[in-house]
């Protein structure tokens, strides 16, 4: 019985060492192209609170949108930004 327990422990230990010693690759979907665009306040002077995805911080952040022009990295709220630009 003791020999069987020792052998089981050995197998578990070997399995754990194999599993932990190999680097794990996490597959992540690529970022949609619009999320990589720089923040663009647009040409107009109205200041509207909007959200954009900041590739440096990896987060959705607020900015003041001028009301016209700009680019597609411009979301009405943080939740829409997060859902559009999440990678997992």
C-alpha positions as CSV (number, residue, x, y, z in Angstrom):
1,X,0.0,0.0,0.0
2,X,2.8,2.4,0.9
3,X,4.6,1.6,-2.4
4,X,1.4,2.4,-4.3
5,X,0.9,5.7,-2.5
6,X,4.6,6.6,-3.2
7,X,4.2,5.8,-6.9
8,X,1.0,7.8,-7.1
9,X,2.7,10.8,-5.5
10,X,5.6,10.4,-8.0
11,X,3.2,10.4,-11.0
12,X,1.4,13.5,-9.7
13,X,4.6,15.3,-9.0
14,X,6.0,14.5,-12.5
15,X,2.8,15.6,-14.1
16,X,2.8,18.9,-12.2
17,X,6.4,19.6,-13.1
18,X,5.7,19.0,-16.8
19,X,2.6,21.1,-16.7
20,X,4.3,24.0,-14.9
21,X,7.6,24.0,-16.7
22,X,6.2,24.6,-20.2
23,X,5.2,28.2,-21.0
24,X,1.5,28.5,-21.6
25,X,0.3,30.4,-24.6
26,X,-2.9,32.3,-24.2
27,X,-4.7,32.9,-27.5
28,X,-6.2,36.3,-27.7
29,X,-8.3,37.6,-30.6
30,X,-6.6,40.5,-32.4
31,X,-7.7,44.0,-31.6
32,X,-10.2,45.4,-34.1
33,X,-8.4,48.0,-36.3
34,X,-10.6,50.9,-35.2
35,X,-9.4,50.4,-31.6
36,X,-5.9,51.1,-32.7
37,X,-6.7,54.5,-34.2
38,X,-5.4,57.5,-32.2
39,X,-7.8,59.7,-30.2
40,X,-9.2,62.4,-32.5
41,X,-11.3,65.2,-31.0
42,X,-12.6,66.3,-34.4
43,X,-12.8,69.8,-36.0
44,X,-15.8,71.3,-34.3
45,X,-15.9,73.2,-31.0
46,X,-18.8,71.4,-29.1
47,X,-17.4,69.4,-26.2
48,X,-19.2,66.0,-25.8
49,X,-17.9,63.4,-23.4
50,X,-16.9,60.3,-25.4
51,X,-14.7,57.2,-24.9
52,X,-11.8,55.8,-26.9
53,X,-9.6,52.8,-26.6
54,X,-6.0,53.7,-25.6
55,X,-3.6,51.0,-26.9
56,X,-0.9,52.1,-24.5
57,X,-2.9,51.7,-21.4
58,X,-5.1,48.9,-22.8
59,X,-8.2,50.7,-21.4
60,X,-11.1,52.7,-22.6
61,X,-10.6,56.4,-21.6
62,X,-12.7,59.5,-21.7
63,X,-12.0,62.4,-24.1
64,X,-13.8,65.6,-25.2
65,X,-15.2,65.1,-28.7
66,X,-15.8,68.3,-30.7
67,X,-19.0,67.0,-32.3
68,X,-17.9,66.4,-35.9
69,X,-15.1,64.6,-37.8
70,X,-12.8,62.5,-35.8
71,X,-12.4,58.7,-36.4
72,X,-14.1,55.5,-35.5
73,X,-12.3,55.1,-32.1
74,X,-15.1,57.1,-30.6
75,X,-17.7,55.5,-28.4
76,X,-20.8,56.8,-26.7
77,X,-20.0,55.1,-23.5
78,X,-17.3,53.0,-21.8
79,X,-19.3,49.8,-22.0
80,X,-19.6,49.9,-25.8
81,X,-15.8,50.7,-26.0
82,X,-15.0,47.8,-23.8
83,X,-17.2,45.4,-25.7
84,X,-15.8,46.5,-29.1
85,X,-12.1,46.5,-28.1
86,X,-11.8,43.6,-25.7
87,X,-9.3,40.9,-26.7
88,X,-10.2,37.9,-24.7
